[in-house]
Amino acid sequence: MNYDIIVVGAGHAGCEAALASARIGKKTLLITANLKNVASLPCNPSIGGSAKGIIVREIDALGGEMGKIADKTFLQMKMLNSSKGPAVRSLRAQVDKVTYPKEMLKTLENQENLTLLESMVEDLIVENKEVRGVILFDNTKILSKKVILTTGTYLKSDILIGDERKRSGPHDEKPSLYLSDKLKQYGFNILRLKTGTPQRIKKSTINFLETKEELGDKECYCFNTEEQMTYDTNKQIPCHLIYTTDLTKKIILENLNKSAMYGGYVTEGTVGPRYCPSIEDKIVRFSDKERHQLFIEPESIYYDDMYLQGFSTSMPRDVQEKMVHSLPGMKNAIITKYAYAIEYDAISPTQVTRSLETKILKNLYTAGQINGTSGYEEAAGQGIIAGINAALAIDNKEPLILKRNEAYIGVLIDDLVTKGTTEPYRMLTSRAEYRLLLRHDNADIRLTKYGYDVGLIKEPRYQKFQHKLKEIDLFSKYLKENKLNPTTNVNSMLKAIKSAPIKDSITLYDLLKRTEIDINILKKLNIIKEIYLDDVMEQVEIEIKYSGYINKINKEAEKMLKQEEKKIPKDINYELIPNLASEARQKLSKINPTTIGQALRISGVNPSDISILLVYLRKKYNE
């Protein structure tokens, strides 16, 4: 059996990688231990969220699948931070844990050029530091030109509940027992990471009168930009807000030594997620905080389980019972599934290039939690890039490298391969220095051309996108060409909306720069008479209102891009550069950056080191 590309693992990274490579035209094999767990949601029942929702929009703009499936299977849709600036707005969908995986499996099964195989990969076929395929548990060998590892949390994974340790993956599935040891033998530095999940509660045993109802938005939203989706906003399933109590805190502190983490049952050196800690970790780290916010979220319309967001723990079951019963509305709650922590192996992401091909073995790509990330969205974002680049490499084409000013996915990958991580990496808006450029509303404008160029965005969708760009230009032109004159009627209208009167003619474009005036107001006052789509008007309005900030950030990005244009030769030997600081020499040799810009972002490399490097490049390479 021969394939162009083999993808190992069918979580969110694996699905996007396999679909991307197959849609580009490569004969692809997707191998997973259990087809019932394709694109499963073992932790939170949601897609998107702060920063993560923008990643989903970016995946969609590139031609990926996650956003489309989320739009088909959501229970509730909400735009986070809608009252704040556009840079931090992000879409979050509560999705159905039953239908989401089913829809993704259906998509995989119907995809041309894609074969699914239920099996376990235990080793790679390696010749002269080049991967030639995989070896299954029964010693079957399958050849391929490229291999993409998207193994999630299944590499030598252990489930921890109190002092109990069980070698298992999520869903009590069999973990991969040998692959990470093989990777270590090939030269990979293996990390031991930890994450966790909270309890599931029987819905009928919760007293919702003691909770605050959280409804979905009354405006229709969707991740996919190809079609404007409409739905009955009143039929969304609510979430509920509660808080921990003094009793919750007392129970946790009294039993802290029984927790897997604080009781010493976690493997030494294992690190958990800083930005999604367990409840006992929150209680200890934020001891001055009186209470912690929790959300009760629906998992599916097909069963009764509710997800207790924010209550992840590795306490023993009897302690978990007391903890849950101390919460508002949970006095008689029945736990249908206990919380647990999970340890697993990952590789150091500094051993991976920005194309997601590994530096250790040629033809091997990695994506998702094996690279040290947490979250479905971060995994899927890496997956589509790995699938695209593996396919491009077969055709001897340049890889798709998204820059930090182009996509959150670009920030994510650059952070991983340049800075590395010692804990599960979570995407945050604060990690993106150009976040005003990387918005929910403009993901398609930023990335659709890339999706089209690699073959994932087909002609009809691309033509529709081109039409949108023309409409944006036309609307912007309309606003610049049409003016308001300082008549009594006009100034009366402005006064009514608490805006200063005008003494001279003003274009609608300049009028919209006023913070108290938006397009909806101008439409209601019948000042804007042309009809354009909502997303076209939103795009133009944001560009107008934030033009000063956007121009400033674009200038900063231009400086960064100039640094990215300064390439560093692959054969450079940092040991030969005189006067280079020892830490800089060590870090540069380890990361092996491809550009001066990337070198500048390496922790431990200072501007003085870069100056020395630039002098050396001019002398040695005439760069």
C-alpha positions in Angstrom: 0.0 0.0 0.0 1.4 3.4 -1.1 0.1 6.8 -0.3 1.2 10.4 -0.9 0.4 11.4 2.7 -0.4 9.4 5.9 -2.1 11.3 8.7 -1.8 9.5 12.1 -4.7 10.5 14.5 -8.2 11.7 13.7 -8.7 14.4 16.2 -9.2 18.0 15.1 -5.7 18.4 13.8 -5.8 15.1 11.9 -9.2 15.8 10.3 -8.1 19.2 8.9 -4.7 17.8 7.8 -6.3 14.8 6.0 -9.0 16.9 4.3 -6.5 19.5 3.2 -4.1 17.1 1.6 -6.9 15.1 0.0 -8.6 18.2 -1.4 -5.4 19.4 -2.9 -5.3 16.1 -4.8 -3.0 13.9 -2.8 -3.8 10.3 -2.1 -4.2 10.4 1.7 -4.6 7.8 4.4 -6.0 8.7 7.8 -5.2 6.2 10.5 -7.0 6.3 13.9 -7.4 3.7 16.7 -11.2 4.1 16.8 -13.3 5.7 14.0 -16.1 6.3 16.6 -13.8 9.0 18.1 -13.1 11.0 15.0 -13.2 14.7 15.9 -14.4 13.9 19.4 -14.8 16.6 22.0 -13.3 14.9 25.1 -13.3 18.1 27.1 -15.4 21.3 26.7 -18.4 21.1 24.4 -17.6 24.2 22.4 -15.8 25.5 19.4 -14.3 29.0 19.4 -14.0 31.4 22.3 -11.6 34.2 23.0 -8.9 34.3 20.2 -9.8 30.7 19.4 -12.9 31.7 17.5 -10.7 33.8 15.2 -8.6 30.8 14.5 -11.7 28.9 13.5 -12.6 31.7 11.1 -9.0 31.6 9.7 -9.3 27.8 9.2 -12.5 28.4 7.3 -11.0 31.2 5.2 -8.2 28.8 4.2 -10.8 26.2 3.1 -10.9 24.1 6.3 -13.9 22.3 7.8 -14.1 23.0 11.6 -16.2 26.2 11.2 -18.7 24.5 8.8 -19.3 21.6 11.1 -19.7 23.9 14.1 -22.3 25.9 12.2 -24.2 22.7 11.5 -24.2 21.4 15.0 -24.3 24.3 17.4 -26.7 24.5 20.4 -25.9 28.1 21.2 -23.9 30.8 19.4 -22.4 33.9 21.1 -20.1 36.7 20.1 -17.7 37.3 23.0 -16.6 40.8 23.9 -19.2 42.3 21.6 -19.3 45.5 23.6 -15.6 45.9 23.2 -13.3 46.8 20.3 -13.2 44.6 17.2 -9.7 43.2 18.0 -11.0 41.1 20.9 -14.4 40.0 19.5 -14.5 36.3 19.0 -17.3 33.8 18.2 -18.0 30.8 20.5 -20.4 28.0 19.7 -21.7 25.4 22.2 -21.8 22.4 19.9 -23.5 19.0 20.1 -21.0 16.4 21.2 -22.9 13.7 19.3 -23.6 15.4 16.0 -20.3 17.3 15.6 -18.1 14.1 15.3 -20.8 12.4 13.2 -20.8 15.3 10.7 -17.0 15.3 10.5 -16.9 11.6 10.0 -19.5 11.9 7.2 -17.3 14.6 5.6 -14.2 12.4 5.8 -16.0 9.3 4.4 -17.3 11.3 1.4 -14.0 13.0 0.6 -12.3 12.0 -2.6 -8.7 10.9 -2.4 -9.1 10.0 1.3 -9.0 6.5 2.9 -9.8 5.8 6.6 -8.1 3.0 8.5 -8.8 1.9 12.0 -5.5 0.8 13.4 -2.6 1.8 15.7 0.7 3.2 14.5 3.7 2.0 16.6 6.7 3.2 14.5 7.9 5.1 11.5 9.7 3.7 8.5 12.9 5.8 8.5 15.8 5.7 6.1 18.7 8.1 6.3 16.8 10.5 8.5 13.9 10.5 6.1 10.4 9.1 6.9 9.1 6.7 4.3 5.9 5.6 5.9 4.5 4.0 9.1 4.5 0.6 10.8 1.3 -0.6 12.4 0.8 -2.6 15.7 0.7 -5.9 13.7 4.0 -5.0 11.9 2.2 -4.0 8.7 4.2 -1.4 6.7 2.5 1.3 4.7 4.6 3.5 2.5 4.1 7.2 1.9 5.9 10.3 0.7 5.0 12.3 3.9 3.7 11.5 7.3 1.8 13.9 9.6 1.5 13.0 13.3 -1.5 14.4 15.1 -1.7 12.0 18.1 -3.3 14.4 20.6 -3.1 13.3 24.2 -2.7 9.6 23.4 1.1 9.2 23.6 1.7 7.1 26.7 -1.2 8.8 28.4 -2.3 8.2 32.0 -5.6 9.1 33.6 -5.2 10.5 37.2 -8.0 10.6 39.8 -6.5 11.2 43.3 -3.8 8.6 43.9 -5.2 6.4 41.1 -3.2 6.1 37.9 -4.5 4.3 34.8 -2.7 4.0 31.5 -5.5 5.2 29.2 -6.4 7.9 26.7 -9.7 9.9 26.8 -12.9 7.9 26.6 -11.0 5.0 28.3 -9.4 4.3 24.9 -6.2 2.4 24.4 -3.2 4.9 24.3 -0.2 4.8 22.0 2.4 2.9 24.1 5.4 2.9 21.9 5.4 5.7 19.4 6.8 8.4 21.7 9.7 6.1 22.7 10.5 5.6 19.1 10.5 9.3 18.5 12.9 9.7 21.4 15.2 7.1 19.8 15.1 9.2 16.6 16.4 12.2 18.5 13.2 14.1 19.6 13.2 15.8 23.0 10.0 14.4 24.7 8.0 16.6 27.0 5.5 15.3 29.6 2.4 17.5 29.8 -0.8 17.5 31.7 -4.4 18.7 31.2 -7.7 17.8 32.7 -11.5 17.9 32.4 -14.3 18.6 34.9 -17.3 16.5 36.0 -20.4 15.8 33.9 -23.6 16.4 35.9 -27.1 14.8 35.3 -29.2 17.7 34.1 -32.4 16.6 35.9 -30.6 16.8 39.3 -29.6 20.4 39.0 -31.7 23.2 40.6 -31.5 25.8 37.9 -33.4 28.3 40.0 -30.2 28.9 41.9 -28.3 29.7 38.7 -28.2 32.6 36.3 -29.3 31.8 32.8 -27.0 32.7 29.9 -28.7 32.9 26.6 -27.3 32.8 23.1 -27.2 36.0 21.0 -30.3 37.4 19.3 -28.3 38.1 16.2 -27.3 35.3 13.8 -23.6 34.5 13.6 -21.6 31.8 11.8 -18.0 30.8 11.4 -18.3 30.0 7.7 -18.1 33.1 5.5 -19.3 31.4 2.3 -23.0 31.7 3.1 -24.9 34.0 5.4 -26.6 31.6 7.8 -29.9 32.4 9.5 -31.6 30.5 12.3 -34.2 30.9 15.0 -32.2 32.6 17.8 -35.0 31.8 20.3 -34.4 28.0 19.9 -30.8 28.1 21.3 -30.2 26.1 24.4 -29.1 28.2 27.4 -26.0 27.9 29.6 -26.1 28.8 33.3 -23.7 30.7 35.5 -22.8 29.9 39.1 -19.9 30.6 41.5 -17.9 28.5 43.9 -18.7 29.0 47.6 -16.8 29.3 50.9 -17.6 25.7 51.5 -16.1 24.7 48.1 -12.9 26.4 49.0 -12.8 24.8 52.5 -13.3 21.3 51.0 -10.6 21.8 48.5 -8.0 23.1 50.9 -8.8 20.4 53.5 -8.2 17.7 50.8 -5.4 19.3 48.8 -3.0 16.5 49.6 -5.4 14.0 47.9 -5.2 15.9 44.6 -3.1 14.1 42.0 -1.1 17.3 41.4 -0.7 18.5 45.0 -0.4 15.0 46.5 2.7 14.2 44.5 1.0 11.7 42.2 1.8 13.5 39.0 5.0 12.5 37.2 7.9 14.8 38.3 8.5 17.5 35.7 5.0 17.3 34.2 3.4 20.7 33.6 -0.2 21.6 33.3 -1.9 24.5 31.5 -1.3 27.9 33.0 -4.4 29.4 31.4 -6.9 26.6 32.1 -5.9 25.4 35.6 -7.7 22.9 37.8 -10.0 24.4 40.4 -7.6 23.4 43.2 -4.8 25.2 41.4 -7.1 28.3 41.1 -7.9 28.1 44.9 -4.2 28.0 45.8 -2.8 30.5 43.3 -5.6 33.0 43.8 -6.1 32.5 47.5 -7.3 36.1 48.0 -10.2 35.6 45.5 -13.5 35.0 47.3 -15.1 32.9 44.5 -14.5 31.5 41.0 -16.9 31.6 38.0 -18.3 28.4 36.6 -20.6 27.7 33.7 -23.1 24.8 33.4 -23.1 23.9 29.7 -25.2 21.5 27.6 -23.3 18.7 25.9 -25.9 17.3 23.6 -29.6 17.2 22.9 -29.3 13.4 22.8 -28.3 12.8 26.4 -28.7 14.4 29.8 -25.1 15.4 30.7 -24.1 19.0 31.6 -20.5 20.1 31.5 -19.2 22.0 34.6 -16.9 24.5 32.9 -14.1 25.8 35.1 -14.2 22.9 37.7 -11.5 20.7 36.3 -9.9 18.6 39.1 -7.9 15.5 39.9 -9.4 15.0 43.3 -10.6 11.5 44.4 -14.2 10.7 43.6 -15.5 11.1 47.2 -14.0 14.6 47.5 -15.4 15.5 44.1 -18.9 14.6 45.4 -18.5 17.0 48.3 -17.1 19.7 46.0 -19.9 19.5 43.5 -22.6 19.4 46.2 -21.2 22.6 47.7 -22.1 24.6 44.6 -25.3 26.6 44.0 -28.0 24.4 42.5 -25.9 21.3 43.0 -27.0 20.0 46.4 -28.6 16.9 44.9 -26.5 16.7 41.7 -25.6 13.3 40.4 -22.2 13.1 38.8 -22.4 11.0 35.6 -18.7 11.2 34.9 -15.9 12.2 37.3 -13.3 14.7 36.6 -9.7 13.6 35.9 -6.3 14.8 34.9 -4.4 13.3 32.0 -0.7 13.1 31.4 0.8 12.5 28.0 3.9 12.8 25.9 4.6 15.6 23.4 7.7 16.8 21.5 9.5 20.0 22.0 8.1 22.3 19.3 11.4 24.0 18.7 12.3 20.8 16.8 9.7 21.8 14.2 10.0 24.3 11.4 7.4 27.0 10.6 6.1 24.7 7.8 5.5 22.1 10.6 8.0 19.7 9.1 10.3 18.4 11.8 14.0 19.3 11.9 14.9 15.8 13.1 13.3 13.7 10.4 12.6 14.9 6.8 9.1 14.2 5.5 7.6 14.1 9.0 5.1 16.8 10.1 3.5 17.3 13.5 0.4 19.2 14.4 -1.8 19.7 17.5 -1.2 18.6 21.1 1.9 16.6 20.1 3.5 20.1 19.5 2.6 21.2 23.0 -0.7 23.1 22.4 -4.0 22.8 24.1 -7.4 23.2 22.6 -9.4 21.9 19.6 -8.9 25.2 17.6 -5.1 25.4 18.0 -4.9 21.8 16.9 -7.1 22.3 13.8 -5.2 25.4 12.8 -1.9 23.5 12.9 -3.5 20.5 11.1 -4.6 22.5 8.0 -1.2 24.1 7.7 0.6 20.7 8.0 -1.8 19.1 5.4 -1.2 22.0 3.0 2.5 22.1 3.4 3.0 18.3 3.1 1.0 18.4 -0.1 3.0 21.4 -1.4 6.3 19.8 -0.6 5.3 16.7 -2.7 4.9 19.1 -5.7 8.2 20.9 -4.8 6.4 24.1 -4.0 7.3 26.7 -1.3 5.5 26.1 2.0 2.7 28.3 3.2 4.1 30.3 6.1 1.5 32.6 7.7 3.2 35.7 9.2 2.4 37.2 12.6 0.6 40.1 11.0 -1.5 37.8 8.8 -3.1 35.2 11.2 -3.4 34.0 14.7 -2.4 30.7 13.2 0.9 32.4 12.2 1.4 33.7 15.7 0.6 30.3 17.2 3.1 28.4 15.0 5.8 31.1 15.3 5.5 31.1 19.1 5.8 27.3 19.2 8.8 26.8 16.9 10.7 30.0 18.0 10.0 30.2 21.7 9.0 26.6 22.5 6.8 25.8 25.4 7.0 24.0 28.7 3.3 23.8 29.3 0.2 23.3 27.1 0.1 26.4 24.9 -3.2 28.3 24.7 -3.9 31.0 22.1 -4.6 34.4 23.7 -5.3 37.8 22.1 -2.4 39.2 24.1 0.0 37.0 22.3 -0.7 38.7 19.0 1.0 42.1 18.8 -0.9 42.9 15.6 -4.3 41.8 16.9 -6.1 44.8 15.6 -5.2 43.5 12.1 -6.2 39.9 13.0 -10.0 40.3 13.6 -13.0 38.0 13.4 -14.5 40.2 10.7 -11.6 40.2 8.2 -10.3 36.6 8.4 -11.6 35.9 4.9 -10.0 39.1 3.5 -6.6 38.1 5.1 -6.5 34.4 4.1 -9.0 33.4 1.3 -6.4 34.2 -1.4 -4.0 31.7 0.2 -6.7 29.1 0.4 -7.4 29.6 -3.3 -3.8 29.5 -4.3 -3.2 26.1 -2.7 -6.4 24.7 -4.1 -8.7 24.5 -1.1 -11.0 27.4 -2.0 -12.8 26.6 -5.2 -13.6 29.0 -8.0 -17.3 29.8 -7.1 -16.4 30.7 -3.5 -13.4 32.7 -4.7 -15.5 34.7 -7.2 -18.0 35.4 -4.5 -15.1 36.6 -2.3 -13.8 38.9 -5.1 -17.3 40.4 -5.4 -17.2 41.2 -1.7 -13.9 43.0 -2.1 -15.4 45.1 -4.9 -18.4 45.9 -2.8 -16.2 47.1 0.0 -14.4 49.4 -2.4 -17.7 50.7 -3.8 -19.2 51.4 -0.4 -16.0 53.1 0.8 -16.1 55.2 -2.4 -19.8 56.0 -1.8 -19.1 57.3 1.7 -16.3 59.5 0.4 -18.3 60.9 -2.4 -21.5 61.7 -0.5 -21.6 64.7 1.8 -23.9 66.2 4.5 -24.4 69.9 4.3 -24.8 72.1 7.4 -28.6 72.6 7.2 -30.9 73.1 10.1 -32.4 69.7 9.6 -29.1 67.9 9.5 -27.8 69.7 12.7 -31.1 68.9 14.4 -30.5 65.2 13.6 -27.0 65.4 14.9 -28.1 67.1 18.1 -30.7 64.3 18.6 -27.9 61.7 18.7 -25.7 63.9 20.9 -23.2 64.7 18.1 -21.7 68.1 17.4 -23.3 70.2 14.7 -21.4 70.8 11.4 -20.4 74.2 10.1 -19.1 73.0 6.7 -19.9 70.1 4.4 -18.6 66.8 5.6 -18.4 63.5 3.8 -20.2 60.5 5.3 -16.7 58.8 5.5 -15.4 61.5 7.8 -18.7 61.6 9.8 -18.3 58.0 10.6 -15.0 58.8 12.3 -17.1 60.2 15.2 -17.3 57.6 18.0 -21.0 58.3 18.7 -22.0 57.7 15.1 -22.2 54.3 13.4 -23.6 53.0 10.1 -26.9 51.8 11.8 -27.6 55.3 13.0 -27.0 56.7 9.5 -29.3 54.0 8.0 -32.1 54.8 10.5 -31.8 58.5 9.7 -32.0 57.7 6.0 -28.6 59.4 5.4 -27.2 56.2 3.9 -29.5 55.2 1.0 -27.3 52.6 -0.8 -27.9 49.0 0.1 -24.9 46.8 0.9 -24.5 43.5 2.8 -24.0 43.8 6.6 -20.5 42.3 6.5 -19.4 44.8 3.8 -20.6 47.8 5.8 -19.1 46.4 9.0 -15.7 46.0 7.3 -15.7 49.5 6.0 -16.9 51.0 9.3 -14.1 49.3 11.3 -11.5 50.4 8.8 -12.8 54.0 9.1 -13.1 54.2 12.9 -9.8 52.5 13.6 -7.8 53.9 10.7 -5.3 55.7 12.8 -4.5 52.7 14.9 -4.5 50.3 11.9 -2.1 52.6 10.0 0.3 52.7 13.0 0.2 48.9 13.4 0.7 48.4 9.7 3.9 50.5 9.9 5.1 48.4 12.8 4.3 45.3 10.8 6.3 46.6 7.8 9.4 46.9 10.0 8.8 43.3 11.1 8.4 42.2 7.5 11.7 43.8 6.5 13.4 41.7 9.2 11.6 38.6 7.8 13.0 39.4 4.4 16.6 39.0 5.7 17.1 35.3 5.3 19.7 33.3 7.3 21.5 30.7 5.3 20.7 27.1 6.2 24.4 26.1 6.4 25.4 28.8 8.9 27.5 27.7 11.9 26.9 29.9 14.9 30.0 28.4 16.6 32.2 30.3 14.0 30.7 33.7 14.7 33.2 35.7 16.9 32.0 37.8 19.9 28.5 36.2 19.9 27.2 35.7 23.5 27.2 32.0 24.5 23.5 32.0 25.3 22.7 33.5 21.9 25.0 31.0 20.2 23.3 28.1 22.0 19.7 29.3 21.3 20.4 30.2 17.7 21.9 26.8 17.1 19.0 25.1 18.7 16.2 27.0 17.0 18.0 27.5 13.7 15.9 30.5 12.6 15.3 31.1 9.0 15.1 34.9 9.1 16.5 37.8 11.2 13.0 38.5 12.3 12.6 35.0 13.8 16.0 35.3 15.4 14.9 38.5 17.2 12.0 36.7 18.7 14.1 34.0 20.4 14.3 34.3 24.2 17.9 34.9 25.2 19.0 36.5 21.9 19.6 40.3 22.4 19.7 43.2 19.8 23.5 43.3 20.3 23.7 39.6 19.2 21.6 40.4 16.1 24.0 43.2 15.2 27.0 40.8 15.5 25.1 38.3 13.4 24.3 40.9 10.7 27.9 41.9 10.4 28.9 38.3 10.1 26.3 37.7 7.3 27.6 40.7 5.3 31.2 39.5 5.5 30.6 35.8 5.1 27.6 35.7 2.7 27.4 39.3 1.3 23.9 39.4 2.8 
